[in-house]
C-alpha cells in the first residue's frame, strides 16, 4: 500500500528550520512537526544554501502567472458570450439585402418619368 506524498509550504519549512537553528534538537523539532528527521536535515541544508529563497521567488512567480491566467480566462469567457450574442442578433435581425441602399440618403428614390422643368 503506497502512502500519499505530503507537501509542505515554504513558510512551514522555514519555521521548522528556524526552530532547529534556534537551539531545539533535530529529533524534537521533527517529532513535534510530524516529519522525518532526515527530511528536516534536508530542509536545513537547503535553507543554509539559500534554496528556500529561490523557491519562494518561484512560488510567487507561479502565483502571479495563475492570477494572469485567471484574468485572461475570464476575458475570453466574456468575449465568447459577446460573440454568441452578436451571432444571435445577426440571425434574428431583419434582412434588407434585397433593397438597394444609398450610402448618403438610405433607399434609392423612384426614377421619375419626366424631365426637370
N, C-alpha and C positions, 0 to 999 in steps of 0.2 A: 504494500500500500504506500503510495507516494504522498509526501506531505506537501501542502501548498507553500510555496515560497513567499515569505513575508517581505514587504518592502518598508523601508523607514525613511522618513523625511530628513532632509539635510539638517533642519533645526533640531530634530531629535538626536541625530548623530553628534552634532556639535555639543549639545547639552550633556550627553553621556560622556563624551570625551573630556569635557570641562570638569565633570565630577571626578573623573580619574586623575586628570592632571592637577586637580585641586588637593590631592592627597589621599583620596579613597583608594582602597585596594582594588585591583583588577577584578577579582572574583566577586567581591561585594557589589561593585557597580554593575557587573554583568548580571548577577543574580537578581538584584533589585530591578533592573531594566528588562529582565526576561530575555536576555540574549546570551549567546555562547561567548565565553571569554576570548576564544580565538578571533571571533568577529570583532570584538572590542579592540583587540590588538591591531587588527587590520585598519579599523577606523582611526586609531591613534596615529598609525604610520601615515595614513592619508592626510590627516589633519596637520601633522608636522611637515609634510611635503607640500602643503598648500592646495591639495586636490579638492578639498571641500569648497574653496573659494571659486574654482573653475566650475564645479558642479552647480554652485549657487547661480553663477552667471548663466550657465546653460539652462538651468531651470527657469530663470527669469526670461530668457530669450524665447524658450518654448511657450511660456505663458503669454508673452506678447504676441507671438505668432498665432496662438489659439484665439486670442481676442480679435486679431485682424481677420482671421478666417471666419469667425462667427459673424463679424460685421459684414463681410463680403457675402456670406450665405444669406443673411437677412436681405441685403440689397438685391441679390439675384432672385430671391423669392418675391420681393415687391415688383421687380421688373417682369417676372413671369406672370404675375397677376395682371399687371397693366397690359401686357401683350394679349392675354386671353380676353380681357375686357375690350380692347380695341378690335380684336378679331370678331367678337360678338357684335360690336357696333357696326362693323362693316357688313356683316351678313344681314343684320336687321334693318339697316338704313335703306332709304329709297334709292332706286337705281334710276338715274337720269341720263344714262349714256346714250339713249336713242335721240334725245333732243339736242340740236346744236346750241352751243352757248358761246356768247361773245365774251371775251376777257374784260371788256370795258363796261358793257351795259347789261349783261345777262343774256336771255334768249334773243335770238335774232328777230328783227322786225319782219312783218309780212311784206313781200315785194309789192310795190304799187303798180297799178295798171296804166296810169297816165304820167305825163311828164310834169315837171315842176313849173308853175306859172309865175 
